[in-house]
Amino acid sequence: MSHAASMGPVTLVRHGRIGLLCIDHPPVNALSVATVAGLDAKVAAFEADPALDGLLIWCAGRTFVAGGDIAQFDAPGFDAAPYNRILARIEASERLVVAALHGTALGGGLELALACHYRLALPGARVGLPEIRLGLLPGALGSQRLPRACGAALALDLMLSGRMLDAEAALRAGIVDALATGEPLAAGLNYLEDLLDRRAPPRRLSALPASTAGLPADFFSQALLRARQEQARYPAAAAIVRAVEAAATRPFAEGEALEAALLASCVVSPESRALRHLFLAERQAARVPGVPAGLLPRVLHTAGVVGAGTMGRRIAMSLADAGMPVTLVEASGAALAKGLASVRARYEADAAAGRLRPEQVARRMGLIAGTLDYEALAGCELVIEAVVEDMALKQQVCGRLGRLCKPGAIIATNTSTLDVEVLAEASGRPADFAGLHFRNPANGGRLIEVVRGSATAPDVLVTAMQLARRLGKVAVVCGVCFGFIGNRMAEAYLRESEFLLMEGVSPVRLDAVMEACGMAMGPCRMLDVAGIDVSAKIVLEYGKAGGLPPDPAYRAVVRTLFRLGRLGCKSGAGLYRYPGGAAVADPEAERICRALGRAHGIARRTDISDAEIAERLLYPLVNEAAKLLEEGVASRPGDIDMVWTAGYGYPDYLGGPVWQADSIGLARIVAGLERYARLRGNPYDYWDVSPLLATLARGGQRLSDWVAPRPEAGAAPIPSAPGSAARPAGQGRIHPGPKPPQSVH
């Protein structure tokens, strides 16, 4: 075997007395069906060749095996047993088998390495079993071999957290046996040659005990109790505890059988299916429709941010955290000083909590340069305006940036709702312009909505997506409409929240119902935390643009609280009071809501069930999602789910609003929308059913499976920002036009 036995993702060649088994399946050497079949064949070829004294398993490219092909879990008849049998043959070999690790060895990749007799790691390598993030437990005997390598306590921690260990930590833990520099092939060969020269025996983890030294007698019972209490929505956590306990207390074969049974249960669980959907949706979101593969991004060395308010300074922090020099511009010295002081205070608080070292604080502060001089932005490759949500002011700022920024620089707006087309036109450079809507807090939140104008250049989109990855965030590209994806849908959600408040539901009960549905925070607390003024200004600004319905009751609660100076947490009172910072029920807020209900002719009710509360908030959310897909503002159903789980506190174990809609049943949602239109009246089209939603419901189809139709041959090409410049009148608005009054709302 002096040459490759066959072409494919796995090859085997001879190097003297050593067989070199290489996995080469870009980009991350995932364990696809073809990879597993190739591994099976090449292990068999090694077994059949008595001239080979040892086998080195290594990977080409930038990483060792970084996990399995997630889509396989949804394949009919999924079974991990064939892969496990290959690993058993590797471990049972009488001739030495070594794994050379570089990049990441995750999931099935680490399980492959654990089946080998010895493991070598290069500097920078990281190992882990992150299956819990997919609602699974390690299914290729990772739950049994890892505890035998590093002890039960550390193995359980790694599996429950999904965190990774670097090469040095893995060596200390006993997960890898040696470190080496250089290339994985050369380093692995040298290590295996040395083992053979020393006649090192095969070392099989399955034959070793899993250390429980120093653990209390009730360690596993307490761990199981915590998993069931603290991670009750994630059943894989309890399954992992049970599997690791088996590794520590039972023979390997019994632990293997239990792991297989637990995995089978997890794979079909609704929670795991939802989490796997989001995993794939996040990767799909990185593929921007209409942008050719391989398009190079623009170079970004330095950035500027206009506005040192809450969003501006946090955007600056996010950029500095990623090592990018930032010029922060303000209009007044007092505002600039306040912004920089807030940045320093946040960094120092992180240092006090042990999240940053003092030298990191100094380095990050050194990357943020405050100034009152716009001219300091002239050399930046990216400038983000983050001034207050006022269209006239933002137009003025964008126009100034368009004249000032150097050719090729990207100009972006952080607006959360305003028309990006108008701002792009104001810049005079619409090809260089895009929206970058950082979800608050900008330096901690995971989401950026990349808003694509009708003239936005493709390489601007590519650059924005790369920037999001650099910042450690999830990016979703969307078209132009009021509120984009997240805030457009949130309007429907908050609209019904406020009507329910005026009908007599207390903020405490409203939040409790939605938090019981899995939301990280109920709508009333969310408004208070984000700032009543922020939400009110969005409504008022959109009213100036003519986008609101002619309904005086629309968002009356938030507009009134704003006028009264009840701004939420920041002022000590909003829909709750905040004595000492903690939220407590506020009778005055309930009185205000009752008075608004009377003023707007909204009947006070005592018969509102928890089910009605949940339906009136969630069903319009789904309906708005379908409209976004119809209009082309959102390209894919999964993009919507990513926006809401990454940025709006929607529970990931439910998969997002679109995925959950399919679990509820589209026919049931349509029937609910129609029922509330009859019961509550529909003079302002609040309950009009999306045609797409109605069509899919009639056909028994899933909204998650919907794919945007491709243009027919010879048809006009799809615009770069569907649903933006050429949208029909009223499309993308909260309300497309009045109808004769039928009821109170």
Secondary structure, DSSP 8 states (H G I E B T S, - for coil): --S-SS-SSEEEEEETTEEEEEE--TTTT-B-HHHHHHHHHHHHHHHT-TT--EEEEEE-TT-S---B-GGGGGSTT--SHHHHHHHHHHHH-SSEEEEEE-SEEETHHHHHHHHSSEEEE-TT-EEE--GGGGT----SSHHHHHHHHH-HHHHHHHHHH---EEHHHHHHHTSSSEE--S-HHHHHHHHHHHHHHTT-----GGGS----TT--TTHHHHHHHHHHHHTTT-THHHHHHHHHHHHHHS-HHHHHHHHHHHHHHHHTSHHHHHHHHHHHHHHHHTS-TT--TT------S-EEEE--SHHHHHHHHHHHHTT--EEEE-SSHHHHHHHHHHHHHHHHHHHHTTSS-HHHHHHHHHHEEEES-GGGGTT-SEEEE---S-HHHHHHHHHHHHHHS-TT-EEEE--SSS-HHHHHHHHT-GGGEEEEEE-SSTTT--EEEEE--TT--HHHHHHHHHHHHHTT-EEEEE--STTTTHHHHHHHHHHHHHHHHHHT--HHHHHHHHHHTT-SS-HHHHHHHH-HHHHHHHHHHHHHTT-S-S-TTTTHHHHHHHHTT--BGGGTBSSEE-GGG--EE-HHHHHHHHHHHHHTT----S---HHHHHHHHHHHHHHHHHHHHHHTSSS-HHHHHHHHHHHS---GGGT-HHHHHHHH-HHHHHHHHHHHHHHH--TTSTT---HHHHHHHHTT--STT-------TTS----SSTTSTT--TTTTSS-S------S--
